[in-house]
Amino acid sequence: MGSCRNSRQADSGQAVMLALLAVSLLMALALGVAQLSVGFAQAGIAQNAADAAALAANTVGAVEAANVAQLNGARLLSYSRVDNGEASTVTVIVEVAGHRATARATDGP
């Protein structure tokens, strides 16, 4: 019986190590999911800022597009306006924390 008891005592620390390993892996997975979620949120913020800037640019102009982008936490990278007689189309590109988004707005059909 003495040898069986010694064997159990030698194995008793393995469960603690496996539990620590499992907790560490779960924490790493949770961190990865959190970082992915932040990236998706920033991409959404960038798209919202681009949409708002394009609408502002179409009604007021490039300066207002930059202001609206900044109010939404973005930086206006590009602005272009194309007039074709019956309508004009504005295209803007904004950036938020490394995420770029493009939006267009038109004032015609």
C-alpha positions, 0 to 999 in steps of 0.5 A: 500500500505504501507504493500506491500512496506515493504514486498518488502523491506524485500525481497530485500536482498535475491537476493544478498544472492542467487547470492553470494551463486551461485558464491561461489558454482561455484568457489568451482566447478571450484577449484575442476575441476582445482585440477582434471586437475592437477592430470591428468596432473601429471599422464601423466607426470609420464607416459611420464617419465616412458616411456622415462626411460624404453627406456633409460634403455633398451639401456644404463642401470639403471643409465641412466634410473634414469637420464632420469627420473630425467630430466623428473621431476620423481624419479626412484622407481624400475628397473628390467631387464629380459634376455631370450636369444633373447631379454631383457625386462626392466621394470621401475616404476617412481613417480611424485608428488605421481603419479606412472607409470610403463613402459616396453621396449624390444629390441627384437620381 
